Amino acid sequence: MEDMFAKFGVELTGLRKQIVLLLEENKRLSIENQQLRKILRKENGTAETPAAPDPDVAAAQAPETAERPGAEPQDAAGQVGEGYDNLARLYHEGFHICNVYYGHLRTEGDCLFCLSFFNK
């Protein structure tokens, strides 16, 4: 009987890991789908906007547009480094960019560690 419970425990742990992976993939694909729809709308020239703005989008865009204290002045073109842009895009797509959870899906809204990166 105890062996059966141990086997069920191992099986349950494996199923939980599989569920987490599937949820992460589902979220990633939903975000990708949303981005592709936005690109399609731009190409078709429709001016439709989503009814309610996504709070993660607003939070990810705010650090990009805000001035960074103590930052070096930007060049004449006003460009930020390509790496910074890539990390901002990843955060905008719902992934952690902090050293604690890098690459994992953000499931609970904004991450203070990630946001602190934008203030550096």
N, C-alpha and C positions, 0 to 999 in steps of 0.2 A: 504494500500500500504506500509506504514511504517512497519507494522507488518511482511509483507512478506519479506521486506529487512532485518529485524532483524533476521528472521528465516534463510534466506539465509546466513547471516553473521555467525550465529552459526554453520550452516551446513558446511560452507566453512572452518571455524576454525577447526572443527572436521576432515575434509578431509585433511587439511594441517598436522595436528598431525599424522594422519594415514600414510600419505606419508612419513613423516620423519621416522616413525617407520619402514616402509617397506624399505626405503633406507638404514637405519642402518642394518637391517637384511640382505639385499642383499649384502652389503659390508662385513659383518661378514661371510656370507656363501661363498662369493668369496675368502676371505682370507683363510678360512678353506679348501676350495677346492684346492687352490694353495698349501697349506701346505701338504695336503694329496697326491697331485700329486708328490711333492718333495720326500715324504717318499716312495711312490710307485717306483719312479725312482731309489732311493737308494737300495730298496729291489730287484729290477730287475737287478741291476748292470749296468744300462745304464749311460753313462757319459754325457748326454745331459745337457746343461746349458741354461737358458733363454737368449734370444737375448739381452735384455737391462735390467740391474739391476734396481730394484725398488728403488727410492730414499729414501722412508721411511725405507726400510730394511737397507740401508747403514747408515742412520742417527741413527737408533736404535742400530746397531752393533757398531758404533764408540764409544759411551760412555761406552759400556761394555768392550772394549779392551783397551781404554785409561786409563792411570794411573789417579787415583783420588788424587788431591793434598790434603794433610793433612789427608789422610786415614790411618788407622791402617795397619801395615804390615800384609799380608795374611799368613795363616798357611802354613805348609810344603806342603800340598796338593794343595795349591793355589786356594782354593775355596772361593767364595763370598757367603754371606748368601743366603739361599733358598728364602727368601722373596724378596730380591733384584733381583734374577734371575726371579722370577715370575712376578715382575713388569716390568722388561726389556722385557719379553716375551709378556706381555699385550701391551706394547708400540709398540713392533715389529708387533703385530697383528693389529695395527691401532686404539688402544683405548687410551684415556687420562689416565695418572696415577697421575696427579697433583691434589691438593686439590680443585682447582677451578672447573674442569670439570670431575672429576674422573668417569671412566666408560663410558663416552660418546664417540662416534666415532669421530676420528680426520678426518675432512673433508677438511681442508685447509693446509695440510702438517704438518710440525713440530710445536710443541707447546713449546714456550720458558719456560713456567712454568714446563712442563714435563722434558725438557732437563736440567733445573736447578737442578732437583732432582738427576740426574746422577752425577752432579758435587759436590754434598754434600759428 
